[in-house]
């Protein structure tokens, strides 16, 4: 139960979980409901409006309400993973519907979409990230039903103008769905820029502690598409366990603090490493030289995210060595936890990926910024010492 004023700042709403109070006990922490079944009356009616836990577990509701509030949406749905949330959106399409998506996006979702297109389940066009001319050219008015966007792109940092993408999609009769995993609603709220749905891999910064696998969708209006998403979740059983839902809410209560620190740390790391002779290109939208910086500054608020990517001089060999030389950054997949991670991302994605094999992705955590900067610069110096340059791909 929440009696929270609607005009409170996001950090207050998150910290207090919208002021939730258990009406039965007065507890300030929502309980975990493990029950699968719910009692009916002698007439067969549910006593509390619930029938089965697959899509009616009350443990999810405080987290869904908080996420919807932070995104400025009307409702949210939790899922068993980010992939479950994303694929549920596409499962609402009819056979043959046309989809436009970016070339660089979460690699497993891109491969799944390509597989769906190969099976003629959907028609698919992939366009360069942030290229509005290419996006408009790919749209098929009346046939395109969904446009997918991810900004900043993972891991290349390309920026998509959400307002322009929403306008183009709507003119063609399509919906715009935005993967908001990297910025979170702390830094960007796509619904405010015209998006129809927002998707999260809640495993990442929403949870923030690398111990929950979860996904989420948020809508600006409870329309026909949203009803189909809700129905698909129930049909597919793509829901969290109640303990994971409880943990996710606990993580979200510190979301604003964690995102602010990690984004600030990432900005400082990018500035400290920009121009290092071992780096061919530094990809971070918080740098003024980044081609998407102006758009990102307009649609993001309070920082540019926790992911910094480096394209290394010396190619894949240099990328591997740079990651091996790091001491504080753990070599591991994923992002968004309190701890910092590093990964030679192009090599991990393998053949068919648009991510170059010289790219190192840094997921920046909440450690001391000076310690992180020293670790990254020391690793870069071990590959190409300051004062000594090497040509790309040497």
C-alpha positions as CSV (number, residue, x, y, z in Angstrom):
1,X,0.0,0.0,0.0
2,X,1.4,3.4,-0.9
3,X,0.3,6.9,0.3
4,X,3.1,8.7,-1.4
5,X,2.8,12.3,-2.7
6,X,3.1,12.3,-6.5
7,X,5.4,15.3,-6.7
8,X,8.4,13.8,-4.9
9,X,11.8,13.7,-6.6
10,X,12.9,10.4,-8.2
11,X,15.5,9.7,-5.5
12,X,12.9,10.1,-2.8
13,X,10.4,7.8,-4.6
14,X,13.1,5.2,-5.2
15,X,14.5,5.3,-1.6
16,X,11.1,4.9,0.0
17,X,9.7,2.5,-2.7
18,X,6.9,5.0,-3.2
19,X,6.3,5.0,0.6
20,X,5.0,1.5,0.6
21,X,3.6,0.3,4.0
22,X,2.2,-3.1,4.7
23,X,-1.5,-2.5,5.7
24,X,-1.5,-5.7,7.8
25,X,1.7,-5.1,9.9
26,X,2.9,-1.6,9.2
27,X,6.2,-3.0,7.8
28,X,8.1,-0.6,5.6
29,X,9.7,-3.4,3.6
30,X,7.3,-5.3,1.3
31,X,6.9,-9.0,2.0
32,X,7.9,-11.8,-0.2
33,X,4.9,-13.9,-1.3
34,X,5.9,-17.5,-2.2
35,X,2.4,-18.8,-2.6
36,X,1.5,-20.4,-5.9
37,X,-2.3,-20.7,-5.3
38,X,-4.9,-18.3,-3.9
39,X,-8.1,-19.2,-2.0
40,X,-11.5,-19.0,-3.6
41,X,-14.9,-18.5,-1.9
42,X,-17.4,-21.3,-1.7
43,X,-19.0,-19.8,-4.8
44,X,-15.6,-20.2,-6.6
45,X,-14.7,-16.5,-6.7
46,X,-11.1,-15.5,-5.8
47,X,-11.2,-14.0,-2.3
48,X,-8.6,-11.3,-3.2
49,X,-8.8,-11.2,-7.0
50,X,-5.9,-13.6,-7.6
51,X,-6.0,-17.1,-9.1
52,X,-2.4,-18.2,-9.8
53,X,1.1,-16.9,-9.2
54,X,2.3,-17.0,-12.8
55,X,1.1,-13.5,-13.6
56,X,-0.5,-12.5,-10.3
57,X,2.1,-12.7,-7.6
58,X,1.8,-9.6,-5.4
59,X,5.6,-9.5,-4.8
60,X,6.1,-8.0,-8.2
61,X,3.7,-5.1,-7.7
62,X,5.8,-2.7,-5.6
63,X,8.8,-3.0,-8.0
64,X,6.5,-2.6,-11.1
65,X,4.8,0.5,-9.6
66,X,8.2,2.1,-8.7
67,X,9.7,1.5,-12.1
68,X,6.6,2.9,-13.9
69,X,6.8,6.0,-11.6
70,X,10.5,6.5,-12.4
71,X,10.0,6.2,-16.1
72,X,6.9,8.5,-16.1
73,X,4.8,5.6,-17.4
74,X,1.3,4.2,-16.6
75,X,2.3,0.6,-15.9
76,X,5.2,-1.8,-15.8
77,X,5.6,-5.6,-16.1
78,X,8.5,-7.7,-14.7
79,X,9.9,-10.6,-16.7
80,X,12.3,-13.5,-16.0
81,X,15.1,-11.7,-18.1
82,X,15.7,-8.9,-20.4
83,X,15.5,-11.3,-23.4
84,X,12.1,-12.5,-22.1
85,X,10.9,-8.9,-21.9
86,X,12.2,-8.0,-25.4
87,X,11.0,-11.1,-27.2
88,X,7.6,-10.7,-25.6
89,X,7.2,-7.3,-27.4
90,X,8.0,-8.9,-30.8
91,X,5.7,-11.9,-30.1
92,X,2.8,-9.4,-30.2
93,X,3.4,-8.9,-33.9
94,X,1.6,-10.7,-36.7
95,X,3.4,-13.0,-39.0
96,X,5.2,-10.9,-41.7
97,X,5.1,-7.6,-39.9
98,X,8.1,-5.4,-40.6
99,X,10.6,-4.4,-37.9
100,X,13.4,-1.8,-38.1
101,X,16.2,-2.2,-35.5
102,X,19.7,-0.9,-35.1
103,X,22.8,-2.7,-36.4
104,X,24.5,-2.5,-32.9
105,X,22.2,-3.6,-30.1
106,X,22.2,-6.4,-27.5
107,X,23.8,-9.1,-29.6
108,X,21.6,-12.0,-28.5
109,X,18.4,-10.0,-29.4
110,X,19.9,-9.0,-32.8
111,X,20.6,-12.7,-33.5
112,X,17.1,-13.7,-32.4
113,X,15.6,-11.1,-34.7
114,X,17.7,-12.3,-37.6
115,X,16.6,-15.9,-36.9
116,X,13.0,-14.8,-36.8
117,X,13.4,-13.0,-40.1
118,X,15.1,-16.1,-41.7
119,X,12.1,-18.2,-40.7
120,X,9.8,-15.5,-42.2
121,X,8.2,-14.8,-38.9
122,X,9.0,-11.1,-39.3
123,X,10.5,-8.9,-42.0
124,X,13.6,-7.1,-40.7
125,X,15.8,-4.2,-41.6
126,X,18.9,-3.3,-39.6
127,X,20.1,0.3,-39.9
128,X,23.2,2.1,-38.6
129,X,22.7,3.4,-35.0
130,X,21.5,6.9,-34.8
131,X,21.3,7.4,-38.6
132,X,17.9,9.0,-39.0
133,X,18.1,9.2,-42.8
134,X,18.7,5.4,-42.9
135,X,15.9,4.8,-40.4
136,X,13.4,6.9,-42.5
137,X,14.5,5.1,-45.7
138,X,13.9,1.7,-44.1
139,X,10.4,2.4,-42.9
140,X,7.5,0.9,-44.9
141,X,4.3,2.9,-44.1
142,X,1.5,0.6,-43.2
143,X,3.8,-2.5,-43.1
144,X,6.4,-1.4,-40.4
145,X,4.9,-2.1,-37.0
146,X,7.8,-1.7,-34.7
147,X,11.0,0.4,-34.5
148,X,13.5,-0.6,-31.9
149,X,16.1,1.8,-30.5
150,X,19.0,1.5,-28.0
151,X,20.7,4.6,-26.9
152,X,23.5,4.9,-26.0
153,X,24.2,1.8,-28.0
154,X,25.9,-1.1,-26.3
155,X,28.8,-1.2,-26.6
156,X,29.6,1.5,-29.2
157,X,27.9,4.4,-27.5
158,X,26.1,5.7,-30.6
159,X,23.2,8.0,-29.9
160,X,19.7,8.0,-31.4
161,X,17.6,11.1,-31.3
162,X,14.5,9.6,-29.6
163,X,12.1,12.4,-30.5
164,X,13.0,12.2,-34.2
165,X,12.8,8.4,-34.1
166,X,9.4,8.5,-32.5
167,X,8.1,11.0,-35.0
168,X,9.3,8.9,-38.0
169,X,7.9,5.7,-36.5
170,X,4.5,7.2,-35.8
171,X,4.3,8.7,-39.2
172,X,4.8,5.3,-40.7
173,X,2.2,3.8,-38.4
174,X,4.7,2.0,-36.2
175,X,5.5,1.9,-32.5
176,X,8.8,3.0,-31.0
177,X,10.3,0.7,-28.3
178,X,13.5,1.8,-26.5
179,X,16.0,-0.3,-24.7
180,X,16.7,2.0,-21.7
181,X,19.0,-0.5,-19.9
182,X,22.2,1.6,-20.1
183,X,20.9,5.1,-19.0
184,X,18.1,3.9,-16.7
185,X,15.2,6.3,-15.9
186,X,17.7,8.2,-13.7
187,X,19.4,9.6,-16.9
188,X,16.8,9.3,-19.6
189,X,13.1,8.7,-19.8
190,X,12.2,7.7,-23.4
191,X,8.5,8.0,-22.9
192,X,9.0,11.8,-22.5
193,X,10.5,11.8,-26.0
194,X,7.7,10.0,-27.7
195,X,8.5,6.3,-27.2
196,X,5.6,3.9,-26.8
197,X,7.3,1.2,-24.7
198,X,10.5,1.1,-22.7
199,X,12.5,-2.2,-22.1
200,X,15.0,-2.9,-19.4
201,X,17.4,-5.7,-18.7
202,X,16.7,-5.2,-15.0
203,X,19.7,-7.5,-14.4
204,X,21.9,-4.5,-14.9
205,X,21.7,-1.2,-13.1
206,X,18.0,-1.5,-12.0
207,X,19.1,-4.3,-9.7
208,X,22.7,-3.2,-9.5
209,X,24.2,-6.0,-7.4
210,X,24.8,-8.7,-10.1
211,X,22.6,-11.2,-8.3
212,X,19.2,-11.1,-10.1
213,X,18.3,-12.1,-13.6
214,X,15.3,-9.9,-14.6
215,X,13.7,-7.9,-17.3
216,X,10.9,-5.2,-17.5
217,X,8.6,-3.4,-19.8
218,X,7.1,0.0,-19.2
219,X,4.3,1.7,-21.1
220,X,3.0,5.2,-21.4
221,X,-0.6,4.1,-21.9
222,X,-2.4,0.9,-21.2
223,X,-3.5,0.3,-24.8
224,X,-4.0,-2.7,-27.0
225,X,-0.3,-3.4,-27.4
226,X,0.1,-3.4,-23.6
227,X,-2.7,-5.8,-23.2
228,X,-1.0,-8.1,-25.7
229,X,2.3,-7.8,-23.8
230,X,0.5,-8.7,-20.5
231,X,-1.3,-11.6,-22.1
232,X,2.0,-12.9,-23.7
233,X,3.7,-12.8,-20.4
234,X,1.0,-15.0,-18.9
235,X,1.0,-17.4,-21.8
236,X,4.7,-17.8,-21.9
237,X,5.3,-17.9,-18.2
238,X,8.2,-15.5,-18.5
239,X,8.0,-14.3,-15.0
240,X,10.4,-13.8,-12.1
241,X,10.5,-16.0,-9.0
242,X,9.1,-14.0,-6.1
243,X,12.5,-13.9,-4.3
244,X,14.1,-12.3,-7.4
245,X,11.2,-9.8,-7.6
246,X,11.8,-8.9,-3.9
247,X,15.6,-8.5,-4.5
248,X,15.0,-6.3,-7.5
249,X,12.9,-3.8,-5.5
250,X,15.6,-3.8,-2.8
251,X,18.2,-2.9,-5.5
252,X,16.1,-0.2,-7.0
253,X,15.9,1.7,-3.8
254,X,19.5,2.7,-4.2
255,X,19.2,3.2,-8.0
256,X,19.6,7.0,-8.1
257,X,22.7,6.9,-5.9
258,X,24.4,4.1,-7.8
259,X,23.7,5.5,-11.3
260,X,25.0,9.0,-10.3
261,X,28.3,7.6,-9.0
262,X,28.9,5.2,-11.8
263,X,28.1,7.8,-14.5
264,X,30.4,10.3,-12.8
265,X,33.2,7.8,-12.6
266,X,32.7,6.8,-16.2
267,X,33.0,10.5,-17.3
268,X,36.2,10.9,-15.4
269,X,37.7,7.7,-16.8
270,X,36.8,8.8,-20.4
271,X,38.3,12.2,-19.9
272,X,41.5,10.7,-18.3
273,X,42.0,8.2,-21.1
274,X,41.0,10.4,-24.1
275,X,44.1,10.9,-26.2
276,X,46.2,8.1,-24.7
277,X,48.5,6.7,-27.4
278,X,47.2,3.2,-26.9
279,X,43.6,4.2,-27.7
280,X,42.6,4.6,-31.4
281,X,39.0,5.8,-30.5
282,X,37.4,6.5,-27.2
283,X,33.6,5.9,-27.4
284,X,31.7,7.8,-24.7
285,X,28.8,10.3,-25.4
286,X,29.9,12.4,-22.5
287,X,32.9,13.7,-24.4
288,X,32.2,16.9,-26.5
289,X,33.9,15.3,-29.5
290,X,31.6,12.4,-29.6
291,X,29.3,12.7,-32.7
292,X,26.2,12.2,-30.6
293,X,27.1,14.4,-27.7
294,X,24.7,17.3,-28.4
295,X,21.7,14.9,-28.8
296,X,22.7,12.9,-25.7
297,X,23.1,16.1,-23.7
298,X,19.6,17.2,-24.8
299,X,17.8,13.9,-23.9
300,X,19.9,12.7,-21.0
301,X,20.0,14.4,-17.6
302,X,22.6,13.9,-14.9
303,X,25.2,12.0,-16.8
304,X,25.9,9.8,-19.9
305,X,25.9,6.3,-18.5
306,X,28.3,3.8,-17.0
307,X,29.8,2.2,-20.1
308,X,33.0,3.5,-21.7
309,X,34.4,1.7,-24.7
310,X,37.9,1.9,-26.1
311,X,39.0,0.8,-29.5
312,X,42.7,-0.2,-29.1
313,X,45.6,0.5,-31.4
314,X,47.1,-2.9,-32.1
315,X,43.8,-4.6,-32.8
316,X,42.4,-7.7,-31.0
317,X,45.8,-8.6,-29.5
318,X,46.0,-5.2,-27.8
319,X,42.4,-5.4,-26.6
320,X,43.0,-8.8,-25.0
321,X,46.2,-7.6,-23.3
322,X,44.6,-4.4,-22.0
323,X,41.9,-6.5,-20.3
324,X,44.5,-8.9,-18.8
325,X,46.5,-6.0,-17.4
326,X,43.6,-4.6,-15.4
327,X,43.5,-5.4,-11.6
328,X,40.4,-3.7,-10.3
329,X,38.2,-4.3,-13.4
330,X,37.1,-7.9,-13.5
331,X,37.1,-9.6,-16.9
332,X,33.4,-10.7,-17.0
333,X,30.3,-10.4,-19.1
334,X,27.5,-8.0,-18.3
335,X,27.4,-4.5,-16.8
336,X,25.6,-2.3,-14.3
337,X,26.8,-3.8,-11.0
338,X,28.5,-2.0,-8.2
339,X,31.8,-3.5,-9.3
340,X,33.7,-2.5,-12.4
341,X,34.0,-5.0,-15.3
342,X,36.0,-5.1,-18.5
343,X,35.5,-7.2,-21.6
344,X,37.0,-7.5,-25.1
345,X,33.4,-7.3,-26.3
346,X,33.9,-7.7,-30.1
347,X,35.8,-11.0,-29.5
348,X,33.2,-12.2,-27.1
349,X,30.3,-11.6,-29.6
350,X,32.2,-13.5,-32.3
351,X,31.5,-13.9,-36.1
352,X,28.7,-11.8,-37.5
353,X,28.9,-9.1,-34.8
354,X,29.2,-5.5,-36.0
355,X,31.4,-4.8,-32.9
356,X,35.1,-4.6,-33.9
357,X,37.5,-7.1,-32.3
358,X,39.7,-4.2,-31.0
359,X,37.0,-2.9,-28.7
360,X,37.2,-3.1,-24.9
361,X,34.0,-2.4,-23.0
362,X,34.4,-1.0,-19.5
363,X,31.3,-1.2,-17.2
364,X,32.2,1.3,-14.5
365,X,31.1,0.7,-11.0
366,X,30.9,2.8,-7.8
367,X,34.5,2.3,-6.6
368,X,36.8,5.3,-6.0
369,X,37.2,7.1,-9.3
370,X,40.9,7.7,-8.7
371,X,41.6,4.1,-8.1
372,X,39.7,3.1,-11.3
373,X,41.5,5.8,-13.4
374,X,44.9,4.6,-12.1
375,X,44.0,1.0,-13.0
376,X,42.9,1.8,-16.5
377,X,45.9,4.1,-17.3
378,X,48.3,1.6,-15.9
379,X,46.8,-1.1,-18.1
380,X,46.9,1.1,-21.2
381,X,50.6,2.0,-20.4
382,X,51.4,-1.7,-20.3
383,X,50.1,-2.0,-23.8
384,X,51.4,1.2,-25.3
385,X,53.4,3.4,-22.8
386,X,52.8,7.1,-22.8
387,X,55.1,8.8,-25.3
388,X,55.2,5.9,-27.6
389,X,52.6,5.5,-30.4
390,X,51.7,2.7,-32.7
391,X,49.7,2.7,-35.8
392,X,46.3,1.1,-35.8
393,X,46.3,-2.7,-36.4
394,X,50.1,-2.9,-36.0
